Amino acid sequence: MKLKRNTITGVVGIIAVILCFILMQSMRQVPNLIEPGPKLMPTVGLCLILLSSIMLLIDGLRDKKEEKPYFPEGGVKKLVFAFALLCIYGILLTLFGFLITTPFAMFAFVNMLKEDEKVTWWQAALISIAVTALLYGMFVIGFQIKLPSGILLK
């Protein structure tokens, strides 16, 4: 019997969560459930990963259909391009900052990921600006975390 990707991913996710939980217990940083704070976030994240891993495992065991190839034609090339784009974004983020760099990176990602969908350039630009504004508001206003302003624009 050949295991499906979802089954393998689910089992690996469950094992990873168990190992991370054991590692967290050895560090003795158990979150205070009466007054939750930053120490609770890894536990919440692990619970979400565990839940999704269990769902993937169940889906992989129940699904009897033939599995499609993981990378369709040209998929590896897109993956390498996405990784290169992320690296370039990281470099430009340190140089020019979040507000200048992120809309351009989002525009490139929207155009790369749209596949056969009909997304015009102005829709991609609108999505890029909206996502940038949402992320900025979430981090700066909501979480009160400073985002990079760039070393060239200080």
C-alpha positions as CSV (number, residue, x, y, z in Angstrom):
1,M,0.0,0.0,0.0
2,K,1.4,3.4,-1.1
3,L,0.8,6.1,1.4
4,K,-0.6,9.4,0.2
5,R,1.0,12.8,0.7
6,N,-1.7,13.9,3.2
7,T,-1.2,10.7,5.3
8,I,2.6,11.2,5.4
9,T,2.2,14.9,6.1
10,G,-0.3,14.2,8.9
11,V,2.0,11.6,10.6
12,V,5.1,13.9,10.3
13,G,3.1,16.8,11.7
14,I,1.8,14.8,14.7
15,I,5.3,13.5,15.5
16,A,6.8,17.1,15.1
17,V,4.1,18.5,17.5
18,I,4.8,15.8,20.1
19,L,8.6,16.4,19.9
20,C,8.1,20.2,20.2
21,F,5.8,19.7,23.1
22,I,8.3,17.5,24.9
23,L,11.0,20.1,24.2
24,M,8.8,22.9,25.6
25,Q,8.2,20.9,28.8
26,S,12.0,20.5,29.3
27,M,12.3,24.3,29.1
28,R,9.8,24.7,31.9
29,Q,8.1,27.7,30.4
30,V,4.6,26.5,31.0
31,P,2.1,29.3,30.2
32,N,0.0,30.9,32.9
33,L,-3.5,30.1,31.9
34,I,-5.0,32.6,34.4
35,E,-3.1,35.4,32.8
36,P,-2.3,34.3,29.2
37,G,0.5,36.1,27.5
38,P,3.3,35.5,24.9
39,K,4.1,32.2,26.6
40,L,0.7,30.8,25.5
41,M,1.3,31.4,21.8
42,P,3.6,28.4,21.1
43,T,1.0,26.1,22.8
44,V,-1.8,27.6,20.7
45,G,0.3,27.2,17.5
46,L,1.1,23.6,18.4
47,C,-2.5,22.8,19.0
48,L,-3.5,24.2,15.6
49,I,-0.7,22.3,13.9
50,L,-1.8,19.1,15.7
51,L,-5.5,19.6,14.7
52,S,-4.6,20.2,11.0
53,S,-2.2,17.2,11.0
54,I,-4.9,15.0,12.4
55,M,-7.3,16.3,9.7
56,L,-4.7,15.6,7.0
57,L,-4.1,12.1,8.3
58,I,-7.8,11.3,8.3
59,D,-8.2,12.8,4.8
60,G,-5.3,10.8,3.5
61,L,-6.6,7.6,4.9
62,R,-10.2,8.1,3.6
63,D,-9.4,9.4,0.1
64,K,-9.4,6.6,-2.4
65,K,-8.8,8.7,-5.5
66,E,-5.7,8.6,-7.6
67,E,-3.2,11.2,-6.4
68,K,-2.2,14.0,-8.8
69,P,1.5,14.9,-9.2
70,Y,2.7,17.2,-6.5
71,F,4.4,19.6,-8.9
72,P,2.5,20.1,-12.1
73,E,4.5,21.0,-15.2
74,G,6.6,24.1,-14.4
75,G,5.9,23.8,-10.7
76,V,9.5,23.4,-9.6
77,K,10.5,26.5,-11.6
78,K,7.7,28.5,-9.9
79,L,8.9,27.3,-6.5
80,V,12.5,28.4,-7.2
81,F,11.3,31.7,-8.5
82,A,9.1,32.2,-5.4
83,F,12.1,31.5,-3.1
84,A,14.3,33.9,-5.1
85,L,11.5,36.5,-4.8
86,L,11.4,36.0,-1.1
87,C,15.2,36.4,-0.8
88,I,15.1,39.6,-2.9
89,Y,12.2,40.9,-0.8
90,G,14.2,40.3,2.4
91,I,17.2,42.2,1.1
92,L,15.0,45.1,-0.2
93,L,13.1,45.2,3.0
94,T,16.2,46.0,5.0
95,L,17.2,48.6,2.5
96,F,13.9,50.4,1.8
97,G,11.6,49.3,4.6
98,F,8.2,47.7,4.8
99,L,5.9,50.3,3.3
100,I,7.9,50.8,0.1
101,T,8.9,47.2,-0.6
102,T,5.8,45.1,0.4
103,P,3.4,46.4,-2.3
104,F,5.8,45.5,-5.0
105,A,6.5,42.1,-3.5
106,M,2.8,41.4,-3.1
107,F,2.2,42.5,-6.7
108,A,4.8,40.1,-7.9
109,F,3.4,37.3,-5.8
110,V,-0.2,37.9,-7.0
111,N,0.9,37.8,-10.6
112,M,3.0,34.7,-10.0
113,L,0.2,32.8,-8.2
114,K,-2.8,33.8,-10.3
115,E,-2.3,30.8,-12.7
116,D,-5.1,31.0,-15.2
117,E,-7.3,33.4,-13.2
118,K,-8.1,36.7,-14.9
119,V,-6.5,39.2,-12.5
120,T,-5.9,42.5,-14.2
121,W,-2.9,44.7,-13.3
122,W,-5.0,47.2,-11.4
123,Q,-6.7,44.4,-9.4
124,A,-3.3,43.0,-8.4
125,A,-2.2,46.5,-7.5
126,L,-5.3,47.1,-5.4
127,I,-4.8,43.7,-3.6
128,S,-1.1,44.5,-3.0
129,I,-1.9,47.9,-1.4
130,A,-4.8,46.5,0.6
131,V,-2.7,43.6,2.0
132,T,0.1,46.0,2.8
133,A,-2.2,48.4,4.7
134,L,-3.9,45.5,6.5
135,L,-0.5,44.0,7.6
136,Y,0.8,47.5,8.6
137,G,-2.4,48.2,10.7
138,M,-2.3,44.8,12.3
139,F,1.3,45.0,13.4
140,V,1.8,48.7,14.1
141,I,-1.6,49.6,15.5
142,G,-2.8,46.2,16.8
143,F,0.3,44.5,18.1
144,Q,2.4,47.8,18.5
145,I,5.3,46.2,16.7
146,K,7.6,48.4,14.7
147,L,8.1,47.3,11.1
148,P,11.4,47.9,9.2
149,S,11.8,51.4,7.9
150,G,14.9,50.6,5.9
151,I,18.5,51.8,6.3
152,L,18.4,54.0,3.2
153,L,15.4,56.0,4.3
154,K,16.2,56.8,7.9
